[in-house]
């Protein structure tokens, strides 16, 4: 499974799975399906306008469709956080190889090289197919030049299950009541780091996350408790305290 590291606002590196050829094709098919529907509607409107008024209406509708088709990917990725409607449905998005949000120039590069990648306007070109298959980060030519790729954005665990998968006894006593200074996104990040650690066994993830968490909630790790146990306890305490607050 190919992954890419993305640095969060807390300077913690999280690994995300890179979208493969299947996700790219499926997202493209969804986008094309939308264009087919839009083309049919534009044709109907244009024909109606041509018969009832003049041929001008037909050409206006046709030109409008062509403009939307040409600029669709660029506009969507710029204003939808690296996604088109197809990418959003497949839960994938464009990201820089360094893990940051792509710049305007990177989006432009991806868009300009679409003709080389896709060739035929309504399909996947051979160049793009081969490039995505053989490159390390599953990049088409536009991605290689723009230094971008696509990642899967679907979280490994939904937010409602992040901190609430511990079967805690009723008499459980929280160790760190200061965890109430955290929010759901903070806890989701802690869980993400733990999940990454269990998969990669990279202790640096745990040390970095533990240091940031201690600094945020102003606590020290008690004697006899290591950083991994500290983060697991933070999840349990947050679960217990927030559950009791909602009762």
Long-range contacts (C-beta under 8 A, 24 or more apart in sequence): 2-136, 2-137, 2-138, 4-95, 4-97, 4-99, 4-137, 4-149, 4-151, 5-99, 6-95, 6-99, 6-151, 7-99, 7-100, 8-189, 10-189, 10-209, 10-212, 11-208, 11-212, 12-189, 12-193, 12-205, 12-208, 12-209, 12-212, 13-99, 13-205, 13-208, 14-189, 14-192, 14-193, 14-196, 15-196, 15-199, 15-200, 16-95, 16-151, 16-152, 16-153, 17-151, 17-152, 18-137, 18-138, 18-149, 18-150, 18-151, 18-152, 19-90, 19-92, 19-138, 19-149, 19-150, 19-151, 19-152, 20-132, 20-138, 21-129, 21-132, 21-133, 21-138, 23-90, 23-92, 23-150, 23-152, 24-92, 24-132, 24-138, 24-150, 25-124, 26-86, 26-90, 27-84, 27-86, 27-87, 27-89, 27-90, 27-92, 28-86, 28-124, 29-86, 30-85, 30-86, 30-89, 30-90, 31-72, 31-73, 31-84, 31-85, 31-86, 32-122, 32-123, 34-85, 34-86, 35-69, 35-72, 35-122, 38-65, 38-68, 39-65, 69-121, 73-110, 73-111, 73-114, 74-107, 74-108, 74-111, 77-102, 77-107, 77-110, 77-111, 78-104, 78-107, 87-150, 91-152, 91-153, 91-154, 92-150, 92-151, 92-152, 92-153, 93-150, 93-151, 93-153, 94-148, 94-149, 94-150, 95-148, 95-149, 95-150, 95-151, 96-147, 96-148, 97-137, 97-147, 97-148, 97-149, 98-147, 102-146, 102-148, 105-146, 106-146, 106-147, 106-148, 107-146, 109-142, 109-145, 109-146, 110-142, 110-143, 110-146, 110-148, 111-142, 112-142, 113-140, 113-141, 113-142, 113-145, 113-146, 114-142, 116-141, 116-142, 117-141, 117-142, 155-188, 155-192, 156-192, 156-195, 157-191, 157-195, 159-184, 159-188, 162-187, 162-188, 162-191, 162-235, 163-187, 163-191, 163-235, 163-238, 163-239, 163-242, 164-239, 164-243, 166-235, 166-236, 166-239, 168-236, 168-239, 168-240, 172-236, 172-240, 174-236, 174-237, 174-240, 174-241, 175-222, 175-233, 175-237, 176-217, 176-219, 176-233, 176-234, 176-237, 177-237, 177-241, 178-217, 178-218, 178-219, 179-217, 179-234, 179-237, 179-238, 179-241, 180-238, 180-241, 180-242, 181-216, 181-217, 181-218, 182-213, 182-216, 182-217, 182-234, 182-238, 186-213, 186-216, 187-234, 187-235, 187-238, 190-231, 190-234, 190-235, 191-235, 193-231, 194-228, 194-231, 194-232, 194-235, 197-228, 203-227, 206-231
